[in-house]
């Protein structure tokens, strides 16, 4: 199962990042490539010609790639089960993997579907920088007229609070619910907290520089 699920997960992440790259190119921005690492991946993309609205669309383009992927895996599941969705769930039994090739690929299809749904929801519905939801949140605030310093403060503090909650939930689910996904969530949360802390510090340094410049001109 893992020998096939690994490549499926890799393809899922690559398609997500290609969504960012495609939208960036479409809006006049530069694309430097895609970087894959143990916690996922990210696209090296430059600013577009559309300002904050372009940034919003670029951030949104990645998560939206999971919708056609989910549809594809639903079709694959239907093909391998003859259209029987009574066993379509997040859990499965090991005997289903050895029952037949059709059962094996049906399980793979349903797990790929839930993986895409999780990545879509986690990236889009959690407004924590540097996730896509946090980037959408930042672009939205800029479009609403907030100054960059204020946006950086709001986004970084929100991300730090959310990442702390997610880290606590991940550790609880791993220790008490024996869920291996809890470790992954805790690691991702640590990365979010570190990135948002860097953004917070940059925002702070920017304000301090501004204050120094104002004091000199006076």
Secondary structure, DSSP 8 states (H G I E B T S, - for coil): -HHHHHHHHHHHHHHHHHHHHHHHHHTT--EEEEEEETTEEEEEE---TTHHHHHHHHHHHHHHHHHHHHHHHHHHHHHHHTT--TT-SS---HHHHHH-HHHHHHHHHHHHHHHHHHHHHHHHH---TTSHHHHHHHHHHHHTT--HHHHHHHHHHHHHHHHHHHHHHHHHHHHTS--THHHHHHHHHHHHHHHHHHHHHHHHHHHHHHHHHHHHH-
